[in-house]
Amino acid sequence: MRNMKMKNLVLYDTTLRDGAQTDGVTFSLEDKLEMIKRLSGCGFDVIEAGFPSSNPRDMKLFSEARKMGFGPKIAAFGMTSASPAKDRKIKELAGTKAGVLTVFGKSWDLHAREVLKVSLEENLRMISGTVDYLKAKGFTVFYDAEHFFDGYKSAPDYAFATLTAASKADAIVLCDTNGGTMPWEVDAITREVAGKIKKPLGMHAHNDSGFALINSLIALKNGAAHIQGTMNGLGERCGNLDWCEFLPVVSVKMGMDVGVDLGILSEFSTYVQRLTGIGLPKNKPFVGESAFSHKGGIHIDAMIKNPKSYEHVDPETVGNKRFFVLSEQAGRSAIVESAKRHGYRLGKDDPAVLELMENMKAKQKFTDAELFLLLAKKLGNKKPPFELIEYETEVRSAGNSKTEIKVKVGGETLHEIAEGVGPVHSLDMALRKALEKFYEMKKVHLSNYRVRIINQEKATAAKVEVFIEFRADGESWSTSDISDDIIKASESALVKGYKYYLLKNSNAYRAD
C-alpha cells in the first residue's frame, strides 16, 4: 500500500458526537463551532456534529454551522425508526439540513431481541424503511451497522442481512461498538463483507481492547474507504480510533495521500486536551510531550550525529518537536548541544560542562530554559533582570487570595499587591504587576501549569513537582521545581520562567 493515493478515502470525524460521550466531557455551542472550524481546516471530509434527538441544543449548532459555510461537511446522527415518515426524531434529523445524515441500526440479533424488543424481521424493516425514506427525500445517508462484528460472530447470515437492508445508503460502516473484536476476526470478517457489498465500506472502531488503530488499518487494507475516529481518541468508555495515531501511520508510514495537514496535529491535540481537561500520556505516540524526547546519554550522542538513529519519524512532520532531557543520565553531549542552541560554544571537557553535570545530578532534571539561566550566570556574566526579595500570600476561605510582594529591579525596590483566584494566581499577578513597571510583559502568557505528586504516601505533606510552560512571540519554554510547598515550587518556576524571557529578550526593557 506504500505511496497509494487515497483520494476516495472519507475521513469521518465523530469527536463532537461520540467524543462528547466521554466521561467528563461537555462541549458548549462555541466549543463545537470552533472544533468544526479546526477540523475542517485540518482537512477532514465529514464532521459529525451531534445527535439532535438526544440533545435538542444541537439544532442551533447545525444552523450556526450552515451560516459559517460548513453545511456540506456536517453530519447529523440518528437512529432507525419503525415509522420514519411519522417519527418526530427522524423529522428533527432531516430538519438539521446537514450535508450527511448518519443513522445507526442493530446488526446483532441480541440487540434486536433484548434491547429494541422487536423481532428480527421488524428490525430489518426499520433499517430499510429509515434509509430508504431519507434517500427518497434526497439526503446523503451513511449507515452505521452498530455491533456488527459481535452480530456477525453470533449470527453471520442475519448480520449480513442488516447490511443488505441498508443497501440504498451511500456508505455502510461496520462498527466494533464494544471494542472487543480481535484483529484476526476483523481481518476475516471485513474481507468477506467487502467481497459482497457493492457500496463504499467503512470502519468505526472502539478501543476497549487497545485495537482501534490496528483494526482500522486492517479494514483499510481490506477495502474500507470510510474511516471514523476522534481527536485524542475521545469516546464512550475507552474511546474511539485516535486520529493522532491513525493519520501519521497512514500518511507517513504507509505513504498514503489522505489530504490532511499533519503539521498542525500536535497543536490540535494540545488544544483538545485543554478544552476537555483530559490529558494524554506524555509518551503518547506522535503527539505526546515526550514522544520525541531523548534522555540516555548514548541515545543523545547518537541523535546529535544522526536523528534517524533513534527516531522513526521526523517530529516536525506531526508538528511536534525533539528535545533532550537534561538529567543525571544525559551526559556531556546533551549539555554541549543545548549550550550551542543558546550561543555558547563548549567542549565536552570544559570545566563549565562538568560543573553543570554536577548540578544536574543534584537536581536530577533541568529544562532547557533552566540550563540557559545557569549558562548566562556562569559564562555570560549577565545580571539577573530582577530579584524576588520576599512575598506574603493571604488565602481567604471564600477561595480568592491576595499576595504582597517585594521585587528589586536594578537599584529600585518595588512593593506590589495583587489578588487572584488562588495563591499561585495572586503571586503571579503581583510579580507581573511589579515587572511591568520596567519591562514589556504583555506578550508573555502561561500556556500550561500542572502539578505532579512525588511521594503520594505522604498525602498532603507530599512533595510536588510544578511544571509551567510559557509562550511569547511563537516561542515556548518551560521551567519546573520540586518542593513540599506547592506555592514555593510555583514561585521558583515562575521566577525562572520570567527571567529566561527577559534575559533572552533585551528589548523587553521599557525605556519610558
N, C-alpha and C positions, 0 to 999 in steps of 0.2 A: 504493500500500500504506500510505500515511500514515494513522495512527490505527487501523490494522487490529488487531482483537483476535485474539490467537493463543492462546486458552485450550487448544487441542488440540495445540499445538506441544510436542514432547517434547525437552527439553534433556538429552542423554545425555553424562555426563562419563566420560572414559576416562583421567584423569590417573594413576590408580593401576595401570592396566594398560599402555596404550600409552605413557603418560608415563613409566612406570617403565622402559621400554626405551630411555630417553635415555642416551646415553653419559655415564657418571659418576654416575648417579642410582641410589640404593638406598634404599628405604623400609623402615623397621623396622615391626613389628606396631603399635607405639604410634603411629608416624608415620601409618600408614594409617588407624587408628581416629580420630585427631584430624582427618585430612583428610576422612574421611566425615562427621564431625560438622559441620565447617565448610561442606562442600559442601551438605549437607542444609539447614543453617541459612540458607545463601545463597539456596536455592530451586530447586536442580537437581532434576529429576524422577527420573532414574536415575543411579546411580553404579556404574560398572563397577569392581569391587573387585579382580579378579585372574583369573589363568589357572591353575586348580588343578592341571591335569595337567602344566603346565610348572613350577609352583612349589608343591610339596606343602605348604609352610608357610602357603599361603593358606587352607587348610582351617580353621585355627584362626581366621583373620581373619573368615571367614563366620560361624563360631559366635559369636564375640565381638560382631560387628555385630548379629546377631539378638538377643542379650541386651540390647544397648543400644537396641533398638526400631527399628533401621534396616532390618530384613529385607526389607520390601516394596519399598524403594528400591534394593536392592543387585542388581547383575547379575554373573553369573559367565560367564567367557568360555571357549569350547571350539571344537573343530573337528569337521567331518563325519567319519563313520565308515562303513566298508563293512558292519560288523555291530554296529549301535548297541546291540542288546539284550545282546550279549556283551562289548562293549568296556569294559575297565576305566576308560578315560578318560571315557567317557560316564557310567559309574556314579558316578565322582568328581564330575563336573559336576552331575549330578542330586542327589548327596549333599550339596551345599552348601546346598540348600533356599533358594537365592536367590530373590528375587521375580521375576527375569527371567533366563533362560538365553539367552545370545547365542552363536550358532555361526557360524563362517565357513566358506565353501566357495569353490572355484575357479570363477571365471567366465571365465577366459582359457584358451582351448584350449591355449596354450603351456604353462601351468602344469599342466594336467591330464596332458598327454602327457609333459612333460620333468621336472616336479617330483614330482607324485604317481606318475607312471609307470603311469597307468591309461588305459583307453580313455575316449573322450568319453561313451559311454553309461554306463559304470561310474561316472563322476564324477557324472552326473545322478542315478543310483540312490543314491549316497552322500548327496547333498544331500536328496533327497526322503525317503529312509529315516530319516535322522537327525532332520530337522524333524518328520516325521510321528510318529516314535516318541516324541519328547519332548512333542509336543502331546497324544498319546494318554495320556500319563502325567499330564496336567493342568497342565503348565507354560506360562507365558507365554514365547514364544520369539521372539526377534528374529534375523533372518538377515542377516549381513554378506556381501555379494557382493564378495569380495576381487578386486582388479584389474579391476573391472567395466568401467571406461572403456577400458582397454587391450584387454580382451577384446572389447568392442563394436566397436572400430575394426578389430580383427583378423578377427572372425567374428561379426557382429551377430546373426544368427539363433541361433547357439549360445549366445552370451552371454545373450540374452533367454530361451532355453530353461532356463538355470540358475535364472533368477528364477521361471519357471513351476514348476520342480521344488520350489521353496521356498514355494509358494502358500499353504500352511497356516500359515505364520509370521504372527505378529501385526504385524510390520513388516518391510519389506525395505529394506536400507540399501545404497546404491550407494557403493562405495569407490574413491577415486582413490589407490590404495595406493602407487604410485610417485611421486605428486605431480607428474606431468608433463603432465597434460591441460590444454589451453589453454581459457580461459574460453568462447570461442565454441563449442568442442566440447562442453563441459559443458552449455551452453545448448541446443544442438540435441539432445543425447542425453537429457537429463533431460525435455525437453518431449515427446519421442517416447515414452519409457518411461512417463511419468506418464499419458499418454493410453491406455495399455494395461493398466497394473497397477491392480487394484482395492484392494489393501491399502495402508496408510499407507507412504509412501515416505520414505527417509532419505538423508542425505549424510554421508560420512566422508572428509574432505579432508586430505591431507598437503601440506606447504608447500615441497616441494623446488624449485618454480619461483616461490615467493612468491605463489601464487594461492589459498592455502587460504581466505582470507577472501572474495575475490570469487567463487570457485567455490561456496562455501557459500551466499552471498547469491543467486547465480543459481539454485541448486537450490531455495532457499526461494521465490523468485519463481515458479518453475515448479511449485510444489505440494508440495515436500518438507515433511513435518510432523514430522520427526525429524532433529535435528542433533547430530552428535557432535563433541566438542572436548576440549581440556585447558586447565588453568590455565597461563598464561605460554607456551602453545604447545609444551609439552614433548612429546616423542615420538621415535620412530625417525628417525634421520638428521637431517633439517631440521625435524622436529616436525610437529604437527597444527594444526588450526584453533585459534586462541588465543581463549579466552573474553573476554580483556581487550580484544580488538578487536571481536569479533562482537557481544557483548552491548550495549555502548554504541551501536554503529551501529544495531542493530535497534530498540533501545528509545528512544534519544534522537533519532537522525537520521531513523528511519523511523516512529517513533511507535507501535511495536507493544507490546502489553501481554504480556510474557513471564513475569511473576511472579518476577523475580529482583531481589534487593536490590543495586542498583548502588553504593549508598553505602559498602559495605564492600570494593569491588573493589580499590582501590589498596592497602589494608592487607592484603588476602588475597594479592595479588600479591607484596607485600614478604615476607610470611610464607613463601610458596613459594620465593622466591629464597634466603632464609636457610636454609630446610630442605634444599634441594637443593645449595646452593653455586653455583648457576647464575644469574648476574645478568642483568639486561636492559639494553639500551642506555638511557642517560639520556634520550634523545629518543623513547623508545617511546610511541606514541600512547596517550592517555588516562591511563595509569598510570605512565609514566616519571617519574623525578625531575624532569626538566626539561620535561615535556610542557606545562606552563603557566608557563614562565619567560620573562621579558622582559628583554633586555639593551640593545638600542639605545635611545638617548635619545629619539628621535622616537616609538618604539613605547611606551615607558613613559609619556611625556607624554600620549599618546592614551589609553592604558589607564586613567590616573587620571581622565580626563574621561568615558570610557565603555568598560567592559570588552569590549563587543561589537566594538570597533574592531579588536582583534587576537586574539579568541578565538571559536571557533565553538561551544564548549560551556562551560557553567559548570563549573569544576573540581570543585566540591563535589558535582556530580551523580554522579561516579565516586569520591568520597572522596579526591580529590587536592586540591592547594592551589596557588594562584597566588603567585609571588614575583618580585621584581625583582632581577636580578643587579646587585650593586653593583660596578661596574668602571669603568675609564677611559672606557668608552663610555656609561655610564648617564646622565650629565647631572645637572643640579641638581634636576630634578623628582623623581628617584628618591631622592635624599638627603632632600629635604623630606618626601616621603611616608613614608619609613622612620622619620625622626625623629618624625613625628606619631604613629606607632604606639607609640613609646616615651615619649610625653608631652612632646616638645619641639616648640614651635611656631617654625618658622624660615621666613624669606622666602628666595626664590631668590638674593637679593643679600646675604644675611647673610654676614659675614666667616667665620663658622664653616663655612658650606656650601662656600665657596671653598677653605678650608683642608682640609676633608675630601676635596674633589675632588683636591687635590694629593696627599694621602695615598693615594688610590686609584690615581692614575697611577703612584705609586712601587711599590705592591704589586700592582697590576693587578686584584685581585679581593678583595672583602670579603664575609663572611657578614653576615646581619642582626645576629647576636649581637655580632660584632666591631664593627660600627658603633655599637651601643649602648654598648659599653665606651669607645669614643672620645668619644661624646657625654657619657657620665657623667663622664669625666675632664675634658673641656673646659668643659662647661656646667653639669654637676650638682654640681661640687665634691665629688664622692663619693670618699672614700678607698678604696683597694683593700682588700678583705676579708682579703687575705693577700699575702705576698711569698715566692716561692721563692728562697732565697738561693743554695743550691748542692746538688748531689747527686752521688753516685758509684755507678755500676752495675757489678756484677760478673757477667759471663756465664760460666757453667760449661759444660764440654764435655758434660755429661750433658743439657744443654738448659734447665735451670732457671736463674733469675737472682736476684740479691739487690741491692737498692738501699738505700743510706743517704742520708737526705735531711735538709736543714735548712730549716725554714719559719718565717717570722716572722708572728705574728698579734698585732696591736696592739703592745704593748711586750714581748711574750714570744716567745722563740725556742725552737722545738721541734726535737729530734732524733728521728728515727724510722727503723726498719729494717723492711723487708718483703721477702718472697720471692714470686716469681711464675713462671709458665711461660715467660716470656721477659723481656727487658729493659723493654719498654714496660709489660707487665703488672705487674712488680715496682715500677716507677716509679709507676704509677697507685695500686697498693696502699699504697705508702709515703706518697704525698701524701694519700690519703683518710684514712689512719690518723692523720696529723697534724691534718687539718682536723676530724675527728670529735671532737676534744677541745674544740672551740669551736662547731661547727656541726652541725646535724642533716642528715646526708648520706645517710641510708638510702633516701630517695625517689629519689635521682639514679642513673640507670643509663645506661651506654654502650650504645646500641642499634645502632650501626654504626661500623665502623673500616675504612678502606680506604686503600690507598697507590697513587698513580699516578706512574709514572716519567716525568720531564720530558724528559731527553735520553738516550735509550736507548743511543746510540753510546758513551757513557762507561762503559757496563757497570756494575760495582759501585761506580764513583765517580760515578754519575749523581745528579742532583738528584731529589728525590722530593717530591710533594705529599701530605701526610697530611690526611685528612678524618675528623672524628669527629662523630657525632651523639649527642646526649644526650636523655634523656626524664625527666620528673618531673611527677607530677600531671596527666597528659594532655597536657602541653606538650612540644614537641620543639624543639631548637635545634642549630645546628652551628657548628663552628669548623674552621679549616684553617691550615696553614702549609707553607712550602716551605724545604727545606734540603738540603745534600748529606749530612747526617747524619740518618738516619731517626729516631733517638732524640731528637735535638734538635727536629725538626719535631713529633714526637709530644708532647714535653714542652710546647712552646709551645701546641699545640692543646688539650691537657688543661687547662693553667692558665687559658687564656681561657674554656674551657667552664665550669669551676667558678666562676670569678669572675663570669661572667654570671649564673649561678644564684643565687649568694649576694647579689649586688647587687640582683637583681630580687625576692628573697625575704628581706626583712629579718627575718622571723620564724624564719629558719633558725638564728639565733644561740641557742646553748644557755645559758640563764641559770644552769643548775645547774653 
